[in-house]
Protein backbone atom coordinates (compact mmCIF):
# COMPACT_ATOMS: atom_id res chain seq x y z
CA UNK A 1 0.00 0.00 0.00
CA UNK A 2 1.35 3.45 -0.90
CA UNK A 3 2.44 6.03 1.65
CA UNK A 4 -0.10 8.84 2.06
CA UNK A 5 1.27 10.66 5.11
CA UNK A 6 4.83 11.39 6.24
CA UNK A 7 5.28 12.45 9.87
CA UNK A 8 8.65 14.04 10.49
CA UNK A 9 10.39 15.23 13.63
CA UNK A 10 12.27 18.54 13.48
CA UNK A 11 15.40 18.78 15.65
CA UNK A 12 18.02 16.24 14.66
CA UNK A 13 15.79 14.84 11.92
CA UNK A 14 14.48 17.32 9.35
CA UNK A 15 16.80 20.04 10.65
CA UNK A 16 20.55 19.70 10.32
CA UNK A 17 22.87 20.46 13.22
CA UNK A 18 22.72 24.16 12.30
CA UNK A 19 18.91 24.16 12.65
CA UNK A 20 18.27 24.40 8.88
CA UNK A 21 16.32 22.28 6.40
CA UNK A 22 18.61 20.98 3.68
CA UNK A 23 17.67 22.06 0.12
CA UNK A 24 17.51 18.37 -0.90
CA UNK A 25 15.01 17.66 1.86
CA UNK A 26 12.84 20.60 0.78
CA UNK A 27 12.81 19.34 -2.81
CA UNK A 28 11.91 15.79 -1.75
CA UNK A 29 9.11 16.87 0.56
CA UNK A 30 7.67 19.26 -2.00
CA UNK A 31 7.78 16.46 -4.58
CA UNK A 32 5.72 14.10 -2.44
CA UNK A 33 3.34 16.93 -1.54
CA UNK A 34 2.62 17.30 -5.27
CA UNK A 35 1.74 13.59 -5.28
CA UNK A 36 -0.88 14.24 -2.59
CA UNK A 37 1.16 12.92 0.35
CA UNK A 38 0.56 14.80 3.61
CA UNK A 39 3.74 16.10 5.25
CA UNK A 40 3.16 16.51 8.99
CA UNK A 41 5.84 18.13 11.13
CA UNK A 42 5.68 16.40 14.50
CA UNK A 43 7.58 18.08 17.29
CA UNK A 44 7.87 19.12 20.91
CA UNK A 45 7.90 22.76 19.77
CA UNK A 46 4.91 25.14 19.71
CA UNK A 47 3.32 26.21 16.42
CA UNK A 48 4.95 29.66 16.49
CA UNK A 49 8.37 28.00 16.33
CA UNK A 50 7.34 25.63 13.54
CA UNK A 51 5.82 28.30 11.26
CA UNK A 52 9.09 29.30 9.49
CA UNK A 53 9.75 25.67 8.52
CA UNK A 54 6.17 25.16 7.33
CA UNK A 55 6.62 28.25 5.17
CA UNK A 56 9.85 26.90 3.66
CA UNK A 57 8.06 23.69 2.75
CA UNK A 58 5.01 25.44 1.31
CA UNK A 59 2.79 23.99 4.03
CA UNK A 60 1.86 27.09 6.01
CA UNK A 61 -1.80 28.12 6.31
CA UNK A 62 -3.75 25.65 4.12
CA UNK A 63 -6.81 24.18 5.82
CA UNK A 64 -5.80 20.66 4.76
CA UNK A 65 -2.19 20.59 6.01
CA UNK A 66 -1.48 19.54 9.57
CA UNK A 67 1.08 19.78 12.35
CA UNK A 68 1.56 18.01 15.69
CA UNK A 69 3.06 20.16 18.44
CA UNK A 70 4.06 19.88 22.12
CA UNK A 71 5.02 16.20 21.67
CA UNK A 72 1.47 15.31 20.68
CA UNK A 73 -0.53 17.50 23.07
CA UNK A 74 -1.96 19.51 20.16
CA UNK A 75 -3.03 18.34 16.70
CA UNK A 76 -3.94 21.26 14.45
CA UNK A 77 -3.97 22.43 10.88
CA UNK A 78 -1.20 24.80 9.86
CA UNK A 79 -3.57 27.76 10.21
CA UNK A 80 -3.76 26.94 13.92
CA UNK A 81 -7.24 25.41 14.00
CA UNK A 82 -7.07 22.78 16.74
CA UNK A 83 -8.37 19.32 15.92
CA UNK A 84 -7.53 17.79 19.28
CA UNK A 85 -5.83 19.04 22.44
CA UNK A 86 -5.00 17.19 25.66
CA UNK A 87 -3.85 19.01 28.80
CA UNK A 88 -3.07 17.99 32.36
CA UNK A 89 -4.66 19.62 35.40
CA UNK A 90 -3.24 22.62 37.23
CA UNK A 91 -3.04 20.87 40.60
CA UNK A 92 -0.77 18.23 39.06
CA UNK A 93 1.54 21.01 37.95
CA UNK A 94 1.54 22.52 41.46
CA UNK A 95 2.32 19.16 43.06
CA UNK A 96 5.09 18.50 40.56
CA UNK A 97 6.63 21.94 41.14
CA UNK A 98 6.72 21.37 44.91
CA UNK A 99 8.28 17.93 44.44
CA UNK A 100 10.85 19.29 41.99
CA UNK A 101 11.77 22.09 44.38
CA UNK A 102 12.54 19.53 47.09
CA UNK A 103 14.82 17.72 44.61
CA UNK A 104 16.47 20.95 43.41
CA UNK A 105 15.20 20.48 39.85
CA UNK A 106 14.67 23.28 37.37
CA UNK A 107 11.25 23.21 35.67
CA UNK A 108 9.50 25.36 33.11
CA UNK A 109 5.90 25.30 31.96
CA UNK A 110 5.42 25.82 28.22
CA UNK A 111 2.23 27.15 26.67
CA UNK A 112 1.52 28.24 23.10
CA UNK A 113 2.56 31.83 23.81
CA UNK A 114 4.84 31.88 26.84
CA UNK A 115 7.21 29.91 29.01
CA UNK A 116 6.86 30.16 32.81
CA UNK A 117 9.45 29.40 35.46
CA UNK A 118 9.49 29.91 39.21
CA UNK A 119 13.29 29.92 39.32
CA UNK A 120 15.58 32.96 39.27
CA UNK A 121 18.48 30.81 38.10
CA UNK A 122 17.96 29.87 34.44
CA UNK A 123 20.16 27.07 33.04
CA UNK A 124 21.65 27.86 29.63
CA UNK A 125 19.78 24.89 28.09
CA UNK A 126 16.50 26.33 29.39
CA UNK A 127 17.31 29.75 27.93
CA UNK A 128 18.12 28.07 24.62
CA UNK A 129 14.72 26.36 24.64
CA UNK A 130 13.03 29.74 25.12
CA UNK A 131 14.98 31.24 22.22
CA UNK A 132 14.56 28.27 19.89
CA UNK A 133 10.82 28.00 20.49
CA UNK A 134 10.18 31.75 20.27
CA UNK A 135 8.50 31.66 23.69
CA UNK A 136 9.19 34.66 25.96
CA UNK A 137 10.26 33.53 29.41
CA UNK A 138 8.17 34.78 32.32
CA UNK A 139 9.73 34.47 35.78
CA UNK A 140 7.01 34.26 38.40
CA UNK A 141 6.22 32.49 41.67
CA UNK A 142 4.10 29.43 42.28
CA UNK A 143 1.89 31.51 44.58
CA UNK A 144 1.24 34.02 41.78
CA UNK A 145 0.26 31.23 39.42
CA UNK A 146 -2.04 29.71 42.05
CA UNK A 147 -3.66 33.08 42.77
CA UNK A 148 -4.08 34.02 39.11
CA UNK A 149 -7.76 33.81 38.04
CA UNK A 150 -6.66 32.75 34.56
CA UNK A 151 -4.36 29.75 34.68
CA UNK A 152 -1.82 28.99 31.94
CA UNK A 153 -2.68 26.15 29.59
CA UNK A 154 -1.17 22.94 30.97
CA UNK A 155 0.52 21.60 27.83
CA UNK A 156 4.10 20.74 28.71
CA UNK A 157 6.45 20.77 31.67
CA UNK A 158 10.14 20.60 30.84
CA UNK A 159 12.69 19.59 33.45
CA UNK A 160 16.25 20.62 32.63
CA UNK A 161 19.31 18.97 34.22
CA UNK A 162 22.42 17.04 33.26
CA UNK A 163 21.90 13.62 31.70
CA UNK A 164 22.93 11.57 34.73
CA UNK A 165 20.54 13.38 37.05
CA UNK A 166 17.64 13.12 34.58
CA UNK A 167 18.33 9.41 34.10
CA UNK A 168 17.87 8.91 37.85
CA UNK A 169 14.80 11.15 37.99
CA UNK A 170 13.16 9.31 35.11
CA UNK A 171 13.80 5.92 36.72
CA UNK A 172 12.49 6.99 40.12
CA UNK A 173 9.47 9.16 39.37
CA UNK A 174 6.78 8.78 42.04
CA UNK A 175 3.78 6.80 40.87
CA UNK A 176 1.48 9.76 41.51
CA UNK A 177 3.20 11.58 38.62
CA UNK A 178 3.49 8.64 36.24
CA UNK A 179 -0.29 8.25 36.59
CA UNK A 180 -1.04 11.93 35.92
CA UNK A 181 1.70 12.85 33.45
CA UNK A 182 3.48 11.27 30.49
CA UNK A 183 7.28 11.55 30.80
CA UNK A 184 8.93 12.07 27.40
CA UNK A 185 12.72 12.22 26.93
CA UNK A 186 13.30 14.63 24.07
CA UNK A 187 17.02 15.30 24.65
CA UNK A 188 19.65 14.02 27.12
CA UNK A 189 19.25 17.23 29.18
CA UNK A 190 15.47 17.63 28.72
CA UNK A 191 12.72 15.55 30.32
CA UNK A 192 9.28 16.65 29.13
CA UNK A 193 5.90 15.90 30.68
CA UNK A 194 2.55 15.92 28.86
CA UNK A 195 -0.98 14.82 29.70
CA UNK A 196 -1.49 11.11 30.51
CA UNK A 197 -1.00 8.75 27.55
CA UNK A 198 0.01 11.61 25.24
CA UNK A 199 2.98 11.20 22.93
CA UNK A 200 3.75 11.57 19.24
CA UNK A 201 2.41 8.08 18.52
CA UNK A 202 -0.94 8.84 20.15
CA UNK A 203 -1.24 12.07 18.17
CA UNK A 204 -0.27 10.43 14.90
CA UNK A 205 -2.87 7.70 15.46
CA UNK A 206 -5.54 10.35 16.17
CA UNK A 207 -4.61 12.30 13.03
CA UNK A 208 -4.57 9.27 10.74
CA UNK A 209 -8.01 8.26 12.00
CA UNK A 210 -9.24 11.82 11.41
CA UNK A 211 -7.92 11.59 7.83
CA UNK A 212 -9.25 8.02 7.37
CA UNK A 213 -5.78 6.58 6.80
CA UNK A 214 -4.26 3.27 7.90
CA UNK A 215 -0.96 2.89 9.80
CA UNK A 216 0.40 1.04 6.76
CA UNK A 217 -0.06 4.27 4.76
CA UNK A 218 2.10 6.25 7.19
CA UNK A 219 5.85 6.87 7.24
CA UNK A 220 7.51 8.47 10.28
CA UNK A 221 11.02 9.91 10.74
CA UNK A 222 12.72 10.51 14.08
CA UNK A 223 16.02 10.55 15.96
CA UNK A 224 15.24 10.52 19.71
CA UNK A 225 13.36 8.52 22.31
CA UNK A 226 10.32 10.82 22.12
CA UNK A 227 9.95 9.73 18.47
CA UNK A 228 9.73 6.01 19.32
CA UNK A 229 5.91 5.85 19.67
CA UNK A 230 5.28 7.37 16.23
CA UNK A 231 8.03 5.36 14.55
CA UNK A 232 6.50 2.18 15.99
CA UNK A 233 2.99 3.23 14.92
CA UNK A 234 3.91 3.95 11.30
CA UNK A 235 3.97 1.27 8.65
CA UNK A 236 7.41 2.57 7.72
CA UNK A 237 9.32 3.77 10.78
CA UNK A 238 12.58 5.51 9.90
CA UNK A 239 15.47 6.33 12.25
CA UNK A 240 18.14 8.83 11.34
CA UNK A 241 21.73 7.59 11.29
CA UNK A 242 22.74 9.00 14.69
CA UNK A 243 19.49 8.24 16.54
CA UNK A 244 19.32 7.06 20.13
CA UNK A 245 19.93 3.31 20.60
CA UNK A 246 16.29 2.74 21.61
CA UNK A 247 14.98 4.39 18.46
CA UNK A 248 17.41 2.49 16.24
CA UNK A 249 15.96 -0.73 17.68
CA UNK A 250 12.36 0.43 17.18
CA UNK A 251 12.72 1.51 13.54
CA UNK A 252 12.36 -0.82 10.56
CA UNK A 253 14.64 1.30 8.38
CA UNK A 254 17.75 3.35 9.21
CA UNK A 255 18.59 6.18 6.86
CA UNK A 256 21.53 8.59 6.60
CA UNK A 257 22.42 11.67 8.60
CA UNK A 258 20.27 14.74 9.12
CA UNK A 259 23.32 16.68 7.86
CA UNK A 260 23.38 14.94 4.50
CA UNK A 261 20.74 13.13 2.44
CA UNK A 262 19.02 10.94 5.05
CA UNK A 263 15.53 12.36 4.48
CA UNK A 264 15.83 12.33 0.70
CA UNK A 265 17.25 8.79 0.56
CA UNK A 266 14.33 7.31 2.52
CA UNK A 267 11.69 9.26 0.60
CA UNK A 268 13.14 8.15 -2.72
CA UNK A 269 13.30 4.54 -1.57
CA UNK A 270 9.77 4.26 -0.20
CA UNK A 271 7.77 6.85 -2.15
CA UNK A 272 9.33 8.47 -5.22
CA UNK A 273 10.79 5.29 -6.73
CA UNK A 274 7.69 3.17 -6.11
C-alpha positions as CSV (number, residue, x, y, z in Angstrom):
1,X,0.0,0.0,0.0
2,X,1.4,3.5,-0.9
3,X,2.4,6.0,1.7
4,X,-0.1,8.8,2.1
5,X,1.3,10.7,5.1
6,X,4.8,11.4,6.2
7,X,5.3,12.4,9.9
8,X,8.6,14.0,10.5
9,X,10.4,15.2,13.6
10,X,12.3,18.5,13.5
11,X,15.4,18.8,15.7
12,X,18.0,16.2,14.7
13,X,15.8,14.8,11.9
14,X,14.5,17.3,9.4
15,X,16.8,20.0,10.6
16,X,20.6,19.7,10.3
17,X,22.9,20.5,13.2
18,X,22.7,24.2,12.3
19,X,18.9,24.2,12.6
20,X,18.3,24.4,8.9
21,X,16.3,22.3,6.4
22,X,18.6,21.0,3.7
23,X,17.7,22.1,0.1
24,X,17.5,18.4,-0.9
25,X,15.0,17.7,1.9
26,X,12.8,20.6,0.8
27,X,12.8,19.3,-2.8
28,X,11.9,15.8,-1.8
29,X,9.1,16.9,0.6
30,X,7.7,19.3,-2.0
31,X,7.8,16.5,-4.6
32,X,5.7,14.1,-2.4
33,X,3.3,16.9,-1.5
34,X,2.6,17.3,-5.3
35,X,1.7,13.6,-5.3
36,X,-0.9,14.2,-2.6
37,X,1.2,12.9,0.4
38,X,0.6,14.8,3.6
39,X,3.7,16.1,5.2
40,X,3.2,16.5,9.0
41,X,5.8,18.1,11.1
42,X,5.7,16.4,14.5
43,X,7.6,18.1,17.3
44,X,7.9,19.1,20.9
45,X,7.9,22.8,19.8
46,X,4.9,25.1,19.7
47,X,3.3,26.2,16.4
48,X,4.9,29.7,16.5
49,X,8.4,28.0,16.3
50,X,7.3,25.6,13.5
51,X,5.8,28.3,11.3
52,X,9.1,29.3,9.5
53,X,9.7,25.7,8.5
54,X,6.2,25.2,7.3
55,X,6.6,28.3,5.2
56,X,9.8,26.9,3.7
57,X,8.1,23.7,2.8
58,X,5.0,25.4,1.3
59,X,2.8,24.0,4.0
60,X,1.9,27.1,6.0
61,X,-1.8,28.1,6.3
62,X,-3.8,25.7,4.1
63,X,-6.8,24.2,5.8
64,X,-5.8,20.7,4.8
65,X,-2.2,20.6,6.0
66,X,-1.5,19.5,9.6
67,X,1.1,19.8,12.3
68,X,1.6,18.0,15.7
69,X,3.1,20.2,18.4
70,X,4.1,19.9,22.1
71,X,5.0,16.2,21.7
72,X,1.5,15.3,20.7
73,X,-0.5,17.5,23.1
74,X,-2.0,19.5,20.2
75,X,-3.0,18.3,16.7
76,X,-3.9,21.3,14.4
77,X,-4.0,22.4,10.9
78,X,-1.2,24.8,9.9
79,X,-3.6,27.8,10.2
80,X,-3.8,26.9,13.9
81,X,-7.2,25.4,14.0
82,X,-7.1,22.8,16.7
83,X,-8.4,19.3,15.9
84,X,-7.5,17.8,19.3
85,X,-5.8,19.0,22.4
86,X,-5.0,17.2,25.7
87,X,-3.8,19.0,28.8
88,X,-3.1,18.0,32.4
89,X,-4.7,19.6,35.4
90,X,-3.2,22.6,37.2
91,X,-3.0,20.9,40.6
92,X,-0.8,18.2,39.1
93,X,1.5,21.0,37.9
94,X,1.5,22.5,41.5
95,X,2.3,19.2,43.1
96,X,5.1,18.5,40.6
97,X,6.6,21.9,41.1
98,X,6.7,21.4,44.9
99,X,8.3,17.9,44.4
100,X,10.8,19.3,42.0
101,X,11.8,22.1,44.4
102,X,12.5,19.5,47.1
103,X,14.8,17.7,44.6
104,X,16.5,21.0,43.4
105,X,15.2,20.5,39.9
106,X,14.7,23.3,37.4
107,X,11.3,23.2,35.7
108,X,9.5,25.4,33.1
109,X,5.9,25.3,32.0
110,X,5.4,25.8,28.2
111,X,2.2,27.2,26.7
112,X,1.5,28.2,23.1
113,X,2.6,31.8,23.8
114,X,4.8,31.9,26.8
115,X,7.2,29.9,29.0
116,X,6.9,30.2,32.8
117,X,9.5,29.4,35.5
118,X,9.5,29.9,39.2
119,X,13.3,29.9,39.3
120,X,15.6,33.0,39.3
121,X,18.5,30.8,38.1
122,X,18.0,29.9,34.4
123,X,20.2,27.1,33.0
124,X,21.6,27.9,29.6
125,X,19.8,24.9,28.1
126,X,16.5,26.3,29.4
127,X,17.3,29.8,27.9
128,X,18.1,28.1,24.6
129,X,14.7,26.4,24.6
130,X,13.0,29.7,25.1
131,X,15.0,31.2,22.2
132,X,14.6,28.3,19.9
133,X,10.8,28.0,20.5
134,X,10.2,31.8,20.3
135,X,8.5,31.7,23.7
136,X,9.2,34.7,26.0
137,X,10.3,33.5,29.4
138,X,8.2,34.8,32.3
139,X,9.7,34.5,35.8
140,X,7.0,34.3,38.4
141,X,6.2,32.5,41.7
142,X,4.1,29.4,42.3
143,X,1.9,31.5,44.6
144,X,1.2,34.0,41.8
145,X,0.3,31.2,39.4
146,X,-2.0,29.7,42.0
147,X,-3.7,33.1,42.8
148,X,-4.1,34.0,39.1
149,X,-7.8,33.8,38.0
150,X,-6.7,32.8,34.6
151,X,-4.4,29.7,34.7
152,X,-1.8,29.0,31.9
153,X,-2.7,26.2,29.6
154,X,-1.2,22.9,31.0
155,X,0.5,21.6,27.8
156,X,4.1,20.7,28.7
157,X,6.5,20.8,31.7
158,X,10.1,20.6,30.8
159,X,12.7,19.6,33.4
160,X,16.2,20.6,32.6
161,X,19.3,19.0,34.2
162,X,22.4,17.0,33.3
163,X,21.9,13.6,31.7
164,X,22.9,11.6,34.7
165,X,20.5,13.4,37.0
166,X,17.6,13.1,34.6
167,X,18.3,9.4,34.1
168,X,17.9,8.9,37.8
169,X,14.8,11.1,38.0
170,X,13.2,9.3,35.1
171,X,13.8,5.9,36.7
172,X,12.5,7.0,40.1
173,X,9.5,9.2,39.4
174,X,6.8,8.8,42.0
175,X,3.8,6.8,40.9
176,X,1.5,9.8,41.5
177,X,3.2,11.6,38.6
178,X,3.5,8.6,36.2
179,X,-0.3,8.3,36.6
180,X,-1.0,11.9,35.9
181,X,1.7,12.9,33.4
182,X,3.5,11.3,30.5
183,X,7.3,11.6,30.8
184,X,8.9,12.1,27.4
185,X,12.7,12.2,26.9
186,X,13.3,14.6,24.1
187,X,17.0,15.3,24.6
188,X,19.6,14.0,27.1
189,X,19.2,17.2,29.2
190,X,15.5,17.6,28.7
191,X,12.7,15.6,30.3
192,X,9.3,16.7,29.1
193,X,5.9,15.9,30.7
194,X,2.6,15.9,28.9
195,X,-1.0,14.8,29.7
196,X,-1.5,11.1,30.5
197,X,-1.0,8.7,27.6
198,X,0.0,11.6,25.2
199,X,3.0,11.2,22.9
200,X,3.7,11.6,19.2
201,X,2.4,8.1,18.5
202,X,-0.9,8.8,20.1
203,X,-1.2,12.1,18.2
204,X,-0.3,10.4,14.9
205,X,-2.9,7.7,15.5
206,X,-5.5,10.3,16.2
207,X,-4.6,12.3,13.0
208,X,-4.6,9.3,10.7
209,X,-8.0,8.3,12.0
210,X,-9.2,11.8,11.4
211,X,-7.9,11.6,7.8
212,X,-9.3,8.0,7.4
213,X,-5.8,6.6,6.8
214,X,-4.3,3.3,7.9
215,X,-1.0,2.9,9.8
216,X,0.4,1.0,6.8
217,X,-0.1,4.3,4.8
218,X,2.1,6.2,7.2
219,X,5.8,6.9,7.2
220,X,7.5,8.5,10.3
221,X,11.0,9.9,10.7
222,X,12.7,10.5,14.1
223,X,16.0,10.5,16.0
224,X,15.2,10.5,19.7
225,X,13.4,8.5,22.3
226,X,10.3,10.8,22.1
227,X,10.0,9.7,18.5
228,X,9.7,6.0,19.3
229,X,5.9,5.8,19.7
230,X,5.3,7.4,16.2
231,X,8.0,5.4,14.6
232,X,6.5,2.2,16.0
233,X,3.0,3.2,14.9
234,X,3.9,4.0,11.3
235,X,4.0,1.3,8.7
236,X,7.4,2.6,7.7
237,X,9.3,3.8,10.8
238,X,12.6,5.5,9.9
239,X,15.5,6.3,12.3
240,X,18.1,8.8,11.3
241,X,21.7,7.6,11.3
242,X,22.7,9.0,14.7
243,X,19.5,8.2,16.5
244,X,19.3,7.1,20.1
245,X,19.9,3.3,20.6
246,X,16.3,2.7,21.6
247,X,15.0,4.4,18.5
248,X,17.4,2.5,16.2
249,X,16.0,-0.7,17.7
250,X,12.4,0.4,17.2
251,X,12.7,1.5,13.5
252,X,12.4,-0.8,10.6
253,X,14.6,1.3,8.4
254,X,17.8,3.4,9.2
255,X,18.6,6.2,6.9
256,X,21.5,8.6,6.6
257,X,22.4,11.7,8.6
258,X,20.3,14.7,9.1
259,X,23.3,16.7,7.9
260,X,23.4,14.9,4.5
261,X,20.7,13.1,2.4
262,X,19.0,10.9,5.0
263,X,15.5,12.4,4.5
264,X,15.8,12.3,0.7
265,X,17.2,8.8,0.6
266,X,14.3,7.3,2.5
267,X,11.7,9.3,0.6
268,X,13.1,8.1,-2.7
269,X,13.3,4.5,-1.6
270,X,9.8,4.3,-0.2
271,X,7.8,6.9,-2.2
272,X,9.3,8.5,-5.2
273,X,10.8,5.3,-6.7
274,X,7.7,3.2,-6.1
